C-alpha cells in the first residue's frame, strides 16, 4: 500500500514536520526525533510512541504534541500576540505574554510559573516544580497532559507481576 505524507511548517520550532501516513499508523518526523501514533482499536483513543518527554494538548477538538527534547530545552508559553515569539500559545483569563517556562535538564522536566497563575493537577503552582508522568497542567483555558516515557516504563516495572491468584475450592464439608 502506498503511503501519504504531509509537510507542515511549525513556527514554534522553526522547522518542518513531516507526517507520513501508512496503513493506520502516522509517523511525525522532525529534525530531532520521530513520533509514532495510531488510533486505538476501539476508535476512541490515540496511542503515541515517543522516546522523549512531551506535552499533549487536551481539548479544542484537535491534538497538539509538544516534544520536550533532552538537554537544556526551554519552552516559552504565553499568548499569541506576545512581543517575543512563544513556543506554545495558550488562551484564557490570566494568561500573560510570557506566562511560564518549561525546562528539560537531563530528563528532569520543571515548570517555572514566572509569577503567573499555573495549576498542576488542580493545585496552584507558585515556584519551580518538577513535572511527573501523567500530571495535568492548566494555563487559562488550555490544558496539557505531561507524558514522560522513561518515568512511565519505570512505573510499569515497579508494578508487581501478575500471577494466578489463589484458587477457591468449594467443598460440601463431607
Protein Blocks (a to p, Z undefined) as FASTA:
>chain_A
ZZdddddddfklopacddddehjbccdddfkbccdddddfkopaccdddfbdcdddeejh
iacdddddehjdddddddfkbmbdcfbdcedehiafblbacddeehiacddekhpacdee
hiacfbdcdddehiacdehjbccddddfklmmmmmmmpccddddddddddehZZ
